[in-house]
Amino acid sequence: MGIRKDLMYGLAVVCAAVVLLSACASPSPDQAARADLAPGGRLRAGLNFNNVLLTGRDPATGEPRGVAVDLARELGRRLDVPVDIVAYESAGALADSAATGDWDVGFLGIEPARAVEIDFAGAYVEIESTYLVPAGSPLQNVADVDRAGVRIAVSEKSAYDLFLTRTLQHAQLERAVAVEGAIKRLVDEKLDAVAGLRPVLLTFVEKLPGSRVLAGGFTTVQQGVGTPKGREAGAAYLRSFVGDIKTSGLVARLIEQNGVRGLTVAAP
């Protein structure tokens, strides 16, 4: 019996040692997330610099700045890795590059078409989308716009372009590069409306005498954080990150510090 007990004890010690070694060999959640989100030892954050509400550049130095830039740097601080800002001039270009391995974390609008390649962690801010109409337009509200014969200029592959592509029944979309291109098409081709983010469209009203931005909106763009598909630990870490930056008040503070109007902290 004594030999048997000694043998069982020895087996138990061996098993415990194996479990301990396995635990030591398995990366902690932060290590696993770091491996997913900064596989090269640096966090490559993809940002759309055409979204002036969330990104910008210092006029003196050209350095990136803005709410999304600050959040990317905060994410890098928490992961304890340097941050490289990967700049794009449109949300479409940023989304299209998800499968190319050019960035590890992207800050862009959440859309079903993009979720095919990107694992979104959730929204941190919301921005209302609506229409700007030229002087003399008979269109009075958002519901008036989706009618046969109405032509709407829109920034191609933007979140609101993708939304309208799915939902419009009668009106026709006329795509352009960026919101400035959409405004140019409105003027040059005498289109009926421009779709865009309300705060951005309001900046064009003074430049287009008689134009106005319609009351209400056709959707609210959910600006989120995501990582390319297949990075489960990284995606889980981002979900926790997004939840914390909202509940802790960090997003609200960054909106205030950057002096941005028209952004709303997304619901928990």
C-alpha angles and dihedrals in degrees: 000000000000091000091048092051091049090050093050091047091050092050090049091052091050092049091049090050092051091050091048093049091048091051091050092049094050114086118243116246090262092048091049091047091048090051090052099041100035105025092159094047093263130082109237106202118194114211134178107231092189088073098084092183092066105023141035144140132253105256092220102042104018089231116153116256140163141091095297092046091051091049092050090053091047090053090051091049092054092048089045094232133118117260127230115194110218105200125212128181095217139027089236093058090047093050093044091056094057091099096046098070094238094129138023101203125028130198108206145117117297112243133160092236090056093045089071089076102018130064103215120208095201139275125299098183137017127215125191117234122208142141137279115208128194127246114293095019114157090211108110105170141012093265090059093062101069097074134121112273095023113125119202124196113216140172104257118250092002116142091255091048089055091047094049091045088059098042113031113104104183115003121088125235119223109195128212139170108273127333092288089059091049091052090050091053090049090056101036097043097032093237121179103240147351121229118214150115110312097231091050095046090051089062089063097052094084091047092053108052112222095012120128141188114238121242116252127018141253094222144349113239112225107214108207147167122245146165130211114276119273098045099105098165091047093049091050091050091050091052090055091044094052092047092051098047089055100044093042091055094241094126092050091049093050092050089054094044092051092047095232123162125199098037121118123192107246118246116265 
